[in-house]
Amino acid sequence: MLPRHRLKAIQILLVEDSKSDAVLIAETLNESKFLNELNIVRDGVEATDYLYKRGKYIDATRPDLILLDLNLPKKNGRELLAEIKADENLKTIPVVVLTTSSDETDILKSYKLHVNCYLVKPVDLEQFVEVVRSIEYFWLAIVELPPYEDT
């Protein structure tokens, strides 16, 4: 049986300050056979505005999945992850850390903050695309994403 969310576009929020990584992720997801809508923000403050529908994001769509870089300007990914997982209305949104850091401290801290998955960005272009495709397949095709309940 297919997950019920496959009948509608999955809303993905990409929090990524690297333009080249964001373009590569967007292009890979655009080629997807799974229906998705990608929204990109460049730093932790912009992500917070998006999630809380402030400023230019007043009409933002609640993401079904967040792809989060840790090393962000203004508010880093660790701070943003802590904020998301502490908020009753946001904590059920799955967060996948996709970062260059393979530091064990970053990995452990992310899991202590209840990240759903921690992936290190490969340097090799083909491997990077494969990682994005694996995220896409797992989270968009296999996983049953939580429904949104406004508490």
Stockholm file with secondary structure:
# STOCKHOLM 1.0

chainA/1-151         MLPRHRLKAIQILLVEDSKSDAVLIAETLNESKFLNELNIVRDGVEATDYLYKRGKYIDATRPDLILLDLNLPKKNGRELLAEIKADENLKTIPVVVLTTSSDETDILKSYKLHVNCYLVKPVDLEQFVEVVRSIEYFWLAIVELPPYEDT
#=GR chainA/1-151 SS CCCGGGGSCEEEEEECCCHHHHHHHHHHHHTCSSCEEEEEESSHHHHHHHHTTCGGGTTCCCCSEEEECSSCSSSCHHHHHHHHHHCTTTTTSCEEEEESCCCHHHHHHHHHTTCSEEEECCSSHHHHHHHHHHHHIIIIIICCCCCCCCC
#=GC SS_cons         CCCGGGGSCEEEEEECCCHHHHHHHHHHHHTCSSCEEEEEESSHHHHHHHHTTCGGGTTCCCCSEEEECSSCSSSCHHHHHHHHHHCTTTTTSCEEEEESCCCHHHHHHHHHTTCSEEEECCSSHHHHHHHHHHHHIIIIIICCCCCCCCC
//
